[in-house]
Amino acid sequence: MGTYLVFDDGDIDQPKVEAREWERNRFHFDDVAKAMLTLFTVSTFEGWPGLLYVSIDSNTENRGPVHNYRPIVAAYYIIYIIIIAFFMVNIFVGFVIVTFQNEGEQEYKNCELDKNQRNCIEFALKAKPVRRYIPKHRIQYKVWWFVTSQPFEYTIFVLIMLNTITLAMKFHNQPDYYNKFLDNLNVIFTTVFAMEFVFKLAAFRFKNYFGDAWNVFDFIIVLGSIIDIIYAEVNMAELK
């Protein structure tokens, strides 16, 4: 078990030899019940790395732990997590879902329609017509056709991705010319998105444009970008 020295009241001239006693970890594999509890704890992923390191440092019976004494134990934990925590739990959840689905089908066992036919009938009964605004004015209709066309939507999507990449290109202590370059790109993208807002507002009018949650979100983003640019320009002017 080993021994260690104790100095009463910090007096280094009067050392005492005490017997070392090792206490077991709360989770161990000394009996079946504790082993099952330990494995259950590992399967919940709650603090399992700590149990892994304790198992790796475990020594022979009635011996204290030794750092990295049995690293092969890690393979057992990894295999257990893959098989039990991932595979078996997913099988159990899938079995429960399939059972509930089968129980739900029991009420239709005397029905002559199959599941797909019932789904079609249910869809036809619950389907609601999609309302789509189409302007009647000739010029407004052309603007509406332009902003709802696929090339326009794809172009805006590409510009959004490029703007996202541009925002991710900043780094600490970047040069002034690089910072100015990114600011100019930000102004260009904001101008394009502001023009998109103007075109869509002209095509859909105020009520129909702000009746769509995505359009409201786009407007808030554009408005925030414009405020950010104005704020940055004001701060730059004050510094000069």
Phi, psi and omega in degrees: 000328179094168180226168176210162183265142177235133179247109180290131178057024178074014180276108184284350180272350181236069180283149175235141179264121179244147178282136180275132178236123180268133177260139180290149172293153180300328179249121182211183182238029183285336176217167186296317183298312179293325178296317178296319178296320178296316179294325176295320177297319178296321182293339177275355181063019181264101178071022182291332176299324177296318176295325178298314181293325176297319179292322179295322181278354183294141182252193178290175184298137180062029176234148179287166182291151177233132184300126179054042183287321181227077181293341180296340180298333180300327179297323179297315180297317182296315179297319180297317181295318182294315185282311186276301188293327181263299190291306186292320179296319178295322177297317180297315179297317178297321178297319179296317180296315179297321179297316178296321178296318178295322178294325178291334179278349183295328181289345179254016185292334178265004180276139181282343181274143176277181186295318181296320179294321177294321178296322178296316179295318179295321178295319180295326181283326185263348183293139177243141180295140179275124180274128180229126182279127176231113182291153181262335179292140188296311182292318178296324178295321178296319177295319178297316179297325181291314185283343178260001180285154180295319177302320179295316180295319178294321179296315178296322179297317179296319179295324177296317179295319178295321178295321177297317178297320179297318178295332180275357183271000180283149177212166184290139180058042178285149182298159181295320181294324178291320178296320178293323178298316178294323178296320178295319177297321179297320178295319180296312180297318180296321178297317179296316180292327176293322176295323176300317178299317181296315180297315181292323177295322177291328182280321186259347187068169190297311186296313183288327181292309182279000172281349178258128182296324180294322177295321176297318178297315178299319180296318179296319179296315180296316179298318177296322178294319179295317178297321179296319179294316179297318179297318179294320179293321179295317178296322179295320179293323179292324179292327179286000000 
